[in-house]
Amino acid sequence: MKTYKILSIASTLLLSFLSCSPIEDRDSLENSFDLDKLELLLVKQSGNNGNGITLKMNTKGVYGYWDYNINREYTDEVSFIYPIPGKAKFTYYATTGYINNDDLSDVKYDIKKEIEVNIEELDQQLPGQYYDLVGENLEGKTWVFAGGLGGSKYWYMCPGDNPEKYEEIWWDAGECCPPIDVDGKMTFDLDGGANYIYYESSESEPKKGGSYSFNGDFSKLIITGEYKILGNEEPRGNDKGVYEIISLSSDRLILYVPTNGGGTGWCWQFVPLYK
């Protein structure tokens, strides 16, 4: 009898608790932030048609970053010279106190708003790296290995994590074991976008759809798309397409990765293709 009474009391308390507790519908929890509250401004630095751009995020209490295609900056206002004529979209990715969440530590920057601009002319001088890479008149430029089959010092192993020692050759791989695209070429242009075009050989069809960008201080060259730079084969390349710039001038491009798939540094040297 005592056991029955204890179970009866426990059952009564459990039923009472369940009847008083609200049932949480987890599927109904949503982000309550209204994108209409996010005010973005775009200001042309000189005239209405030029490429000097200032972007502003004007809503208080919102934090995030600007992605303006050639770089990202974690700030509410950014000014830059845009190198690509034509229509462009710039995006602000936000996380904010308006989000219906007490803990923002796991919130990703998946709230975004775009602002569009039409750049009709490049009325402001671009950073010199664009002219070196693309051509002095921004006409597009093609680069090839500074060597070739049987050559040397164009594709080699070097010390890792030390770009200052890029000339210290541990293994001159191009001399004996060149990459499969040793006779290839790669073109950079600004024809409606920062386009990167890859050719596996001098006679092969172009592989289009890639793009390129620099980081903020022009110390890195980033290639996006399926095809990376010449000689990017594993384990010597970089699957993310990020390369440190050792040197970029009108007649030389030297790139470096501090750690490749083989656990060493690797260096590439290119020169323009002049026909």
N, C-alpha and C positions, 0 to 999 in steps of 0.2 A: 504493500500500500504506500509506503514512504517513497519508493522509487517512482510510482505512478504520479504522486503529487509533485515531485521535483520536475518530472518531464512536462507535466501540465503547465506548471508555472513558467518554465523555459519557453514552451511553445507560445504561451500567451504573450510574453514579453517580445518574442521575435515577431509575431504577427503585428503587435502594436508598433514596433519600430519600423517595419516595412510599410505600414499604412501611413506613417507620418513623414517618411523620407521621400523627397521628390525623386522622380526617375529622370536621370540625365540622358538626353538624346545627344550623343556625341557627334552624330552626323550633322547636327544643326549648328555646331559651333563654326562660325565663319569670320573672316577678316572684316571688321566693320569700317575700315578706312575707305573714304570716298575719294576717288581719283580727281573728282572735280575740285577738291580742296587744294590740290597741288598746282600751284601757279608757277609756270615756267616762262621766262622772258629771253628773247634773243635780240641782241643789239649789234648792228653792223658798226664797225669801228670807223669806217670812212665810206660814206655813201650807202646806197641801197643795193648795189650790185656786186660789191667787192667781197674779198675773202678774209677780211679781218673780222673775227667773231668774238663776241662776249656772250656767255650763257649764264643765266641767273636762275636759281631756285628761290622763289620769294615767299614760301610758306614757312612760318615759324614752327619750331618743334619737329621738323622733318630732317632726317639725317640720311646720307647715302652718298652716291658718287655719280659723276657725269661720265658717260661713255660717248666720246665724240669721234669714234672710228679710228683715229690715228693715235689715240691715247685714252687713258682713264685717269680721273683725278677725284680724290675723296674730299670734295669741297662743295660749297653751295654756289660759288661763282668761279668761272674760269675764262681766261682770254687766250686766244691762239690764232695763228695764221693757218687757214685751211688750204691744203694744196690741190684740191680736186674741184674743177669746175662742174657745174650742173646741180641737180637736185641732191640734197643730202638730208638724212634724218639723224638727229642727236637724241640720246636717251638718258633720262635720269632714273636711276634705280634707288628706291627709297625703303628705309625702315623707319618707323616713327612711333611716337607715343600714342598716336591715334589707333594703333593696332590693338585689337581686343585680346590682349595677352599680358599677364602680369610679369612674365619672364621673357625678355627679348633676346636672351643669349643664343637661342637656336633659330631665331628668325633669319631667313635668307632674304637677299635683295631681289625678291620676285615681284615687287610692286614697281611698275615702271610706267613712265609716260614719255612720249616722244614729241619732239618739236621739229618742224621741217624748215628748210631754207633752200633758196635757189641762188647759187653763186654764178653770176653771169660772166665775171672776169676776175682774173688773178691780179688785182691792182696793188697788192702788197708783196714785197719780196719774200720768197720762201726761205727757210733755213738752207744753208749751203749744201747740206747732205742730199737734199732732193735733186739739185742740179748735178751733183757728182754721180748719183746713182742712175738718174733718168735721162740726163742730157742737159746741156747748157741752155737749151730752148724748151726744155721739158717735152721733147719730142718722142721720148722712149729710147731705151738703150739696152743692148744685148751684151752679156758677159759670158766668157768662156774660161776654162782653166788656164792658169799661167804656166803652161807646160804642155802636157799631152802625152800620148803613148811613148814610153821610153824617156820622158823628161823627168825632172826631179824638183823637189821643193815646192810642190803645189798642193799636195795632199799627204799629210804625214802625222805621225804620232809625236806628241810633245808632252811636257810636264802638265799634270792636272792641277787645277785650282791656282794657276799662276800665269795669267796672261802676259805678264812682263817677260816670261821666258818662252814665248811662242816660237822663237827662232831656234830653240834648242831641240834639234831633231833626234828623237829616240828611234824612230823607224821611218825611213823614207819610202812609204808604201807605194806611192805612185810610180816609183822607179822600176819596181818589179811586179807589182800586183795592183794595177790601176783599177779604179771603180768601173762599173759596167757602162756608165755614162760619161766616160772620159772625153769622148768626142761630142758631148752634148753642149747645149747652150741654154741660157735663161734670160728672159727679157722682162724689164720693169718699165711700166708706163703709167700715165695718169689719164688715160682715155676713158673718162666717165667713172673712174674709180682707180684705186691704187692696185693695179693689175699685175699679177705675177704669172708668167707663161713659161712652162718648162718643156724642153726638147731633149729626149733621151740621146739623140745623136744629131749630127748636123743635117741629116736628111729625113729625120722622122717628123711625124705630124705634131703640131703643138698640142700640149695639154693645158687647156685653159681652165678658168674657174678659180684659180688661186689669187691670193692677195698678199700684200706686205704692209708692214708698218714699222715705225721706230718707237722705242720707248721715249719717255719724256726728255731725257738728257742725251738722246741719240747715241747711247753706248751699246744698244742692242738692235738687231734686225730680226723681225718676227715674220715668218712665212706661214700663212694659213692655207688650208686646202690639202688635197690628197698628196700632191707632189711638193717636196721640199727642194733645197738647193742641190746642185750637182754634187755627187759623192756623199749623199746622206744615207748610204746603206748601213745597215746594222752589222757589227756593233759599234761602228765608228761615228754614226750620226747623232741626231737628236730628234726623237719622234715628235716632240712638241714644236719643232721648227723655230727655236729661240737660239740665236747666235750672238756672241759678244763681238763687237766691232773692234778689231785691232787697228785697222786703218781703212779709211774711205776717202779716196780722192778721185779726180776725174779719170785717172789711168790705173788705179789699183784698188782692189777690194780684198781685205784680209779678214777672215772670220775665224772664230775659235769657240770651242765648247770646253768648259773646265772639267767635266766628267761625262764620258760617253758610256755606252753599254759595256765596253771593255774595261772600264775603270780607269781610263787615262784621259789626258787632254788630246784634242785633235784640232788640226789647223787646215784651212782651205785658203788658197790664193787664186784670185781671178783677175783678168784683164778685160777691157772692152773688146768686142769684136768689130773691127773696122773692115768694111768691104771696099 
